Amino acid sequence: MTETELDDDPAEMPYRRFGIPKLGFADYWYPIVTTGEIKRKPRAVRLMGRDIVLFRDAGKLFALDDRCPHRGVKLSTGTCAYAGSGTISCPYHGWTFDGASGQLVAALMEGPDAPIERKVAVRSYPVREFAGLVWLWPGTMEPSALEDDVPAYIGRQDKFFSISMHTDYKCNWRALVDNWQQDHHAQYVHRSSPELILQPVLPFALAIDSRPLDGNKGMAHKRSGGMTSADYPGLGTFPNNEWWRVMKPTGRGNVQGFESSKARQVYGIRNQSEVWLPGLTVVGRLSGEYCLIQWAVPIDADTTRCFNINTWRRLGWWREIYDRAHYHLWRGWVHDRIFSDQDKVMVEALVPGPERLSKTDVGVIAWRKFAGAQARRPAEGDGAAEEAPVRRIA
């Protein structure tokens, strides 16, 4: 996309001045599928508009551009014809590529002495299996340590266990991450969800205090104040005659309770709500014994894969059985499907363009400024510029 096109594209208007790219920040690890989705056959995936093939051979996982440079056939339609060699062969003419380097090692239909393999390669990507997920690094910088780039709840098998699922949203990744910035939509959109329908409406008209996390990995949003009902001249009261809300506020509704919560006092958790680069949110319960990590993965400009990584603290085998059963019988349905799908409907209905932001968007504005300024990017002039740099406009 040219600079003129960026200026004219309504979808870029909310993000242009902050330098937040349409296809995401490339130099980070992203979950792309669960490990159980990679079986014997190569698997085609898409990340940041790039078609990539994942395949496993001799227990090792590889990732390459999903296009044979010979005649353009997708390598994901091929096979690992030589087990144990770490290679994948194109089904058209047998061009065979090394999974680790992407180098062409044989052009089978050309004969064993063909010189072409010395001149041809496809791009290979760093890939890891970690915490039950497959992670890809689409950037050009040297990959960081994955363990340093994810919240501590992920992968600490001695202390936590997790259940993960993902759903594809028909929206740009930025819309989904904006949705997590304490923008008060939950008080309106989710008040009818099974989790919240019997509780008082979540406090709205909150004050939001946003601050960077250590190491500038993300931001914490602290909520305070607010109200659960109000009179509007000419309209009446919100919420309007919702007599069924008979429960006391718990979980999300207990805005003021975090400082004295078990999460804070016993487990030393500093924040109830965090948003991390490149685009994920961490939301915990006041008990400190569960947290939800949602990760926005840019598949392409118009599709985002939302990972729900449900994580529990290990509190004994009997508690783990209960937590797993509770997820499969209740939480996986009421939250990862119904609650999250309410967000899905909203962000898929969003029409990008000029915005009139207000006091409820303090977290959104803070996030955009932070992400544009702090996201990891190759240094200028180091020869590792990203494939689609975003022009910054003052």
Backbone torsions as a table, in degrees:
resi	resn	phi	psi	omega
1	MET	NA	130.2	-179.5
2	THR	-79.1	167.6	179.4
3	GLU	-62.2	-37.8	178.4
4	THR	-63.4	-41.9	179.1
5	GLU	-64.9	-37.5	176.7
6	LEU	-60.9	-41.3	179.7
7	ASP	-63.9	-33.5	-174.8
8	ASP	-91.4	-11.1	-174.3
9	ASP	-83.9	113.8	-178.9
10	PRO	-59.5	-31.9	-178.1
11	ALA	-64.6	-23.5	-177.4
12	GLU	-89.8	-13.1	-171.8
13	MET	-59.1	-41.4	-179.8
14	PRO	-71.4	-15.8	-170.6
15	TYR	-117.4	-14.1	-172.0
16	ARG	-58.1	-47.3	-174.6
17	ARG	-69.5	-17.1	179.2
18	PHE	-96.8	-9.8	-179.6
19	GLY	70.5	37.5	179.0
20	ILE	-98.7	112.2	-169.8
21	PRO	-72.9	149.7	-178.1
22	LYS	-61.1	-35.4	-176.8
23	LEU	-99.1	10.3	174.8
24	GLY	93.8	171.9	178.2
25	PHE	-86.3	117.1	-168.7
26	ALA	-74.2	-31.6	-169.1
27	ASP	-91.4	57.6	176.2
28	TYR	-145.1	160.9	171.4
29	TRP	-80.8	142.5	176.7
30	TYR	-131.9	135.9	168.2
31	PRO	-71.6	144.0	-177.7
32	ILE	-127.4	-36.7	173.5
33	VAL	-149.7	169.0	171.1
34	THR	-81.2	156.7	-178.2
35	THR	-61.9	-30.8	-179.7
36	GLY	-68.2	-14.8	179.7
37	GLU	-84.6	-10.0	176.6
38	ILE	-98.3	107.7	-176.7
39	LYS	-114.4	-145.1	-175.0
40	ARG	-72.2	-36.7	-178.1
41	LYS	-82.5	147.6	173.0
42	PRO	-57.5	149.2	-175.3
43	ARG	-120.3	124.3	175.7
44	ALA	-81.9	129.3	174.4
45	VAL	-132.1	170.1	179.9
46	ARG	-136.6	134.3	-179.9
47	LEU	-146.7	124.9	179.8
48	MET	54.5	38.6	177.8
49	GLY	79.2	4.5	-178.3
50	ARG	-105.9	134.0	175.3
51	ASP	-85.6	125.7	-174.3
52	ILE	-131.0	143.1	174.9
53	VAL	-107.7	130.4	172.6
54	LEU	-104.9	134.0	173.9
55	PHE	-148.2	152.2	-178.3
56	ARG	-116.1	133.5	177.0
57	ASP	-143.2	130.8	-178.9
58	ALA	52.6	37.7	176.2
59	GLY	82.0	-3.1	-177.9
60	LYS	-107.7	144.4	-176.8
61	LEU	-101.7	140.5	-180.0
62	PHE	-132.5	156.1	178.1
63	ALA	-140.5	126.7	180.0
64	LEU	-134.3	159.5	168.2
65	ASP	-56.5	136.2	-173.3
66	ASP	-90.6	58.9	177.1
67	ARG	-158.1	122.2	174.8
68	CYS	-73.9	125.5	-177.3
69	PRO	-71.2	-6.4	179.2
70	HIS	-69.7	-66.1	-178.9
71	ARG	-130.0	9.7	170.6
72	GLY	88.0	9.2	-180.0
73	VAL	-72.8	144.2	179.2
74	LYS	-67.4	128.0	178.0
75	LEU	-66.6	-23.9	-179.8
76	SER	-66.3	-15.0	175.0
77	THR	-89.2	-0.2	179.9
78	GLY	-92.1	-160.9	-176.7
79	THR	-140.0	162.0	168.9
80	CYS	-88.3	82.0	-170.3
81	ALA	-70.3	-23.1	-177.6
82	TYR	-119.2	85.7	-175.0
83	ALA	-56.1	134.6	178.0
84	GLY	90.5	-9.3	-178.0
85	SER	-91.0	-10.5	-178.2
86	GLY	69.3	32.5	-177.4
87	THR	-123.0	163.3	173.8
88	ILE	-131.3	140.4	-176.6
89	SER	-114.1	133.2	176.3
90	CYS	-66.5	136.7	-176.3
91	PRO	-75.5	-8.1	-174.1
92	TYR	-84.7	-56.7	-178.9
93	HIS	-129.7	9.4	174.3
94	GLY	78.5	18.4	174.1
95	TRP	-64.2	130.2	-169.3
96	THR	-120.4	127.2	-172.1
97	PHE	-118.0	141.6	176.0
98	ASP	-74.2	128.2	-175.8
99	GLY	-68.0	-30.9	-176.8
100	ALA	-77.0	-41.2	-174.7
101	SER	-106.6	-20.6	-174.0
102	GLY	81.5	0.1	-177.5
103	GLN	-71.3	139.1	172.3
104	LEU	-70.4	123.1	-178.4
105	VAL	-107.0	-15.8	177.2
106	ALA	-163.5	139.0	170.2
107	ALA	-111.4	92.0	-164.6
108	LEU	-56.9	-39.3	-177.8
109	MET	-79.5	-2.7	178.1
110	GLU	-97.6	-10.0	-176.6
111	GLY	94.3	160.0	-174.6
112	PRO	-69.7	-16.0	-177.5
113	ASP	-101.2	9.6	-178.2
114	ALA	-65.5	130.8	-177.6
115	PRO	-78.8	-4.9	-171.4
116	ILE	-61.7	-30.0	-174.3
117	GLU	-65.3	-20.9	179.2
118	ARG	-74.3	-11.1	-171.6
119	LYS	-115.6	-5.5	-169.7
120	VAL	-123.9	138.3	173.7
121	ALA	-154.7	157.1	170.7
122	VAL	-115.1	161.5	-178.0
123	ARG	-71.5	134.4	172.8
124	SER	-105.9	152.6	-176.7
125	TYR	-122.7	140.2	170.0
126	PRO	-60.3	134.9	-177.6
127	VAL	-144.2	142.8	179.4
128	ARG	-142.3	150.4	168.3
129	GLU	-102.3	125.3	-174.1
130	PHE	-156.1	128.6	176.0
131	ALA	57.3	36.0	177.2
132	GLY	78.9	9.3	-179.0
133	LEU	-126.7	155.2	173.2
134	VAL	-99.5	127.0	-175.7
135	TRP	-114.7	137.1	178.3
136	LEU	-120.4	147.5	174.2
137	TRP	-114.4	103.7	-175.5
138	PRO	-87.3	-3.3	-172.7
139	GLY	-84.4	-177.0	-178.0
140	THR	-105.3	-13.3	176.8
141	MET	-74.8	163.8	173.1
142	GLU	-63.2	128.9	-176.4
143	PRO	-59.0	139.9	173.0
144	SER	-77.1	171.2	174.2
145	ALA	-70.7	122.3	-177.2
146	LEU	-56.8	-41.8	-178.2
147	GLU	-59.7	-27.5	179.9
148	ASP	-81.1	-17.3	-173.9
149	ASP	-99.2	-2.2	-178.1
150	VAL	-120.2	152.7	175.8
151	PRO	-57.5	149.9	-173.2
152	ALA	-62.3	-17.4	179.6
153	TYR	-68.6	-24.1	-175.7
154	ILE	-88.3	125.6	172.7
155	GLY	88.1	-8.3	178.4
156	ARG	-85.3	77.0	-172.5
157	GLN	-64.1	-21.1	178.4
158	ASP	-74.6	-23.5	-176.4
159	LYS	-116.4	-25.7	-174.3
160	PHE	-136.9	155.9	167.9
161	PHE	-132.9	158.4	-173.2
162	SER	-140.4	157.3	171.1
163	ILE	-128.7	125.4	-174.0
164	SER	-120.3	146.8	172.8
165	MET	-146.6	164.2	178.5
166	HIS	-143.4	153.2	179.2
167	THR	-138.5	140.1	178.5
168	ASP	-91.2	129.8	178.6
169	TYR	-106.0	141.2	176.6
170	LYS	-89.4	72.7	178.7
171	CYS	-160.3	166.2	173.7
172	ASN	-75.4	148.6	-175.1
173	TRP	-59.3	-29.9	-176.2
174	ARG	-66.7	-34.2	179.1
175	ALA	-64.2	-38.8	-179.3
176	LEU	-70.0	-41.6	179.6
177	VAL	-68.3	-39.9	173.9
178	ASP	-55.7	-35.7	-177.6
179	ASN	-62.5	-20.2	-176.8
180	TRP	-94.7	5.1	-171.0
181	GLN	-93.1	38.3	177.8
182	GLN	53.3	47.1	-175.0
183	ASP	-90.7	14.3	176.1
184	HIS	72.2	7.2	178.5
185	HIS	-69.3	-31.2	-176.7
186	ALA	-59.8	-35.6	-178.2
187	GLN	-63.5	-22.9	-178.6
188	TYR	-107.4	-49.5	-174.2
189	VAL	-70.3	-43.0	-169.8
190	HIS	-96.6	4.6	-176.8
191	ARG	-66.6	-16.6	178.5
192	SER	-99.6	5.5	-179.7
193	SER	-71.5	154.1	179.7
194	PRO	-56.4	-31.7	-179.6
195	GLU	-67.3	-31.1	-168.3
196	LEU	-117.9	-6.4	-168.6
197	ILE	-64.5	-26.8	179.6
198	LEU	-93.9	-6.4	-179.2
199	GLN	-93.2	160.6	172.0
200	PRO	-58.1	151.6	176.8
201	VAL	-55.9	138.5	179.3
202	LEU	-57.3	143.3	-179.9
203	PRO	-56.3	133.0	176.7
204	PHE	-119.3	179.1	-172.8
205	ALA	55.4	39.9	-179.9
206	LEU	-77.4	158.3	166.3
207	ALA	-93.1	132.6	-178.5
208	ILE	-114.7	124.2	176.1
209	ASP	-112.6	115.6	-177.7
210	SER	-109.5	133.8	178.8
211	ARG	-144.7	152.4	-179.1
212	PRO	-69.3	148.0	172.2
213	LEU	-80.9	166.0	176.6
214	ASP	-56.4	137.3	179.2
215	GLY	75.7	7.1	-179.0
216	ASN	55.2	35.3	177.9
217	LYS	-76.9	-19.6	-178.1
218	GLY	178.6	-157.8	-177.8
219	MET	-134.4	150.8	171.1
220	ALA	-109.0	136.4	175.8
221	HIS	-109.5	119.5	177.1
222	LYS	-105.2	128.3	-179.0
223	ARG	-102.6	144.7	176.2
224	SER	-152.6	161.0	178.0
225	GLY	71.0	-147.6	177.4
226	GLY	95.3	176.8	179.9
227	MET	-146.0	160.5	178.9
228	THR	-111.9	-2.8	173.2
229	SER	-158.1	156.5	-179.6
230	ALA	-161.1	153.2	176.5
231	ASP	-97.6	134.9	179.7
232	TYR	-118.3	116.6	-177.0
233	PRO	-53.7	132.3	178.9
234	GLY	83.2	-10.3	-178.9
235	LEU	-117.6	-52.2	-175.2
236	GLY	126.5	-152.8	-174.6
237	THR	-98.3	142.4	166.4
238	PHE	-117.5	130.5	-2.7
239	PRO	-72.8	154.4	-170.9
240	ASN	-97.5	102.7	172.5
241	ASN	54.5	45.5	178.1
242	GLU	-96.1	75.3	-172.1
243	TRP	-68.1	-18.1	-174.6
244	TRP	-78.9	-4.4	-177.6
245	ARG	-82.6	83.3	-170.7
246	VAL	-104.3	-8.0	-177.7
247	MET	-85.3	159.2	171.3
248	LYS	-77.6	153.3	-179.4
249	PRO	-66.4	132.3	176.3
250	THR	-133.4	165.9	174.5
251	GLY	56.2	-119.4	-176.7
252	ARG	-61.1	-29.6	-175.1
253	GLY	-76.0	-15.9	-177.4
254	ASN	-91.9	76.5	-174.3
255	VAL	-65.4	-38.4	-171.4
256	GLN	-87.1	-4.5	-169.0
257	GLY	-91.6	0.3	-171.5
258	PHE	-69.5	-41.8	-174.9
259	GLU	-60.6	-31.3	179.8
260	SER	-101.2	10.1	-175.4
261	SER	-77.5	164.8	175.6
262	LYS	-63.8	-36.3	178.7
263	ALA	-56.5	-43.4	-177.9
264	ARG	-79.0	-47.9	-171.0
265	GLN	-78.6	-36.3	-176.1
266	VAL	-96.8	-45.7	-174.2
267	TYR	-98.4	-5.0	175.9
268	GLY	69.8	23.8	178.3
269	ILE	-74.0	128.6	-171.1
270	ARG	-85.5	-29.0	-173.8
271	ASN	-137.6	142.6	176.7
272	GLN	-83.8	-24.6	-177.4
273	SER	-140.0	126.0	178.4
274	GLU	-134.9	151.5	172.6
275	VAL	-128.0	125.9	-174.2
276	TRP	-110.6	153.1	164.5
277	LEU	-72.5	145.2	6.9
278	PRO	-85.8	-8.5	178.9
279	GLY	163.9	72.3	179.0
280	LEU	-146.3	155.4	178.3
281	THR	-122.5	146.7	178.1
282	VAL	-122.6	117.4	-178.2
283	VAL	-125.5	124.6	-176.5
284	GLY	-113.1	159.7	171.5
285	ARG	-83.2	159.8	178.1
286	LEU	-65.5	-20.7	178.3
287	SER	-72.5	-22.8	-176.0
288	GLY	74.5	7.7	-175.7
289	GLU	-104.1	2.8	178.0
290	TYR	-152.6	145.1	167.3
291	CYS	-146.0	153.6	176.1
292	LEU	-110.9	128.6	173.6
293	ILE	-112.2	121.1	175.4
294	GLN	-111.6	131.1	-172.8
295	TRP	-124.2	122.0	178.3
296	ALA	-90.9	114.5	-177.1
297	VAL	-109.3	115.6	-178.5
298	PRO	-73.6	104.2	177.7
299	ILE	-73.6	-49.6	170.5
300	ASP	-153.6	-169.3	-174.5
301	ALA	-63.7	-23.7	-174.1
302	ASP	-119.1	7.1	-178.5
303	THR	-137.2	132.9	178.8
304	THR	-128.3	132.2	174.4
305	ARG	-93.9	119.6	179.2
306	CYS	-98.9	115.2	175.0
307	PHE	-92.2	130.2	169.0
308	ASN	-105.1	109.9	179.7
309	ILE	-107.2	96.6	-179.4
310	ASN	-83.2	125.8	-172.4
311	THR	-129.5	130.7	179.4
312	TRP	-119.4	148.1	173.6
313	ARG	-76.3	137.0	178.1
314	ARG	-73.4	116.4	-178.0
315	LEU	-126.0	28.4	-179.4
316	GLY	110.0	157.6	-173.8
317	TRP	-64.6	-37.5	-178.6
318	TRP	-66.9	-38.2	179.1
319	ARG	-69.3	-37.0	178.4
320	GLU	-64.2	-40.5	176.7
321	ILE	-60.0	-44.6	179.3
322	TYR	-62.1	-47.2	-177.1
323	ASP	-63.1	-41.1	178.6
324	ARG	-66.3	-43.1	178.9
325	ALA	-64.7	-41.4	180.0
326	HIS	-62.1	-39.2	178.6
327	TYR	-64.1	-50.2	-174.6
328	HIS	-70.0	-28.5	-177.8
329	LEU	-95.0	-19.8	-174.9
330	TRP	-137.5	-66.7	-169.8
331	ARG	-63.0	-41.2	-179.8
332	GLY	-58.6	-29.6	179.1
333	TRP	-85.2	-52.8	-171.3
334	VAL	-74.8	-28.4	179.0
335	HIS	-103.0	-60.0	-172.5
336	ASP	-66.0	-18.0	175.9
337	ARG	-108.0	-68.4	-172.2
338	ILE	-67.5	-55.2	-177.6
339	PHE	-59.7	-51.1	-178.9
340	SER	-65.1	-34.0	179.7
341	ASP	-69.1	-23.5	172.7
342	GLN	-64.9	-39.8	173.0
343	ASP	-64.1	-41.6	-177.9
344	LYS	-58.5	-43.2	178.9
345	VAL	-60.7	-42.5	-176.7
346	MET	-67.4	-50.0	-175.0
347	VAL	-71.7	-26.7	176.2
348	GLU	-75.8	-20.8	178.1
349	ALA	-89.8	-4.8	-176.8
350	LEU	-70.3	131.8	175.9
351	VAL	-105.7	106.4	-176.0
352	PRO	-61.8	147.2	178.9
353	GLY	162.1	-164.7	179.1
354	PRO	-58.7	146.7	-177.1
355	GLU	-124.3	151.9	170.4
356	ARG	-114.6	84.9	-175.9
357	LEU	-74.7	152.9	-176.0
358	SER	-135.8	-168.9	-175.1
359	LYS	-64.5	-23.0	177.4
360	THR	-73.3	-9.7	-175.5
361	ASP	-103.1	18.2	179.9
362	VAL	-56.7	-44.6	179.9
363	GLY	-65.5	-37.8	179.1
364	VAL	-62.7	-47.1	-179.6
365	ILE	-63.5	-43.9	-179.9
366	ALA	-61.6	-41.3	179.6
367	TRP	-64.0	-46.3	-177.9
368	ARG	-61.0	-43.2	177.9
369	LYS	-63.2	-45.5	-178.5
370	PHE	-63.7	-49.7	-175.9
371	ALA	-62.8	-43.6	180.0
372	GLY	-63.2	-33.6	-177.3
373	ALA	-86.8	-31.2	-170.2
374	GLN	-107.8	-9.1	-177.5
375	ALA	-62.2	144.2	179.6
376	ARG	-69.7	128.0	178.1
377	ARG	-141.6	151.8	174.4
378	PRO	-60.8	144.1	177.5
379	ALA	-66.9	144.5	179.1
380	GLU	-63.4	134.9	176.7
381	GLY	81.9	6.9	-179.8
382	ASP	-92.0	4.2	177.8
383	GLY	80.4	9.0	-176.9
384	ALA	-126.0	40.9	-179.9
385	ALA	-64.4	146.6	179.1
386	GLU	-67.9	156.2	-174.4
387	GLU	-64.8	-30.3	-178.0
388	ALA	-133.1	73.0	-177.2
389	PRO	-61.4	148.2	-179.8
390	VAL	-99.9	129.0	179.0
391	ARG	-73.3	130.0	175.6
392	ARG	-88.5	135.6	177.7
393	ILE	-120.5	126.6	-176.8
394	ALA	-66.5	NA	NA
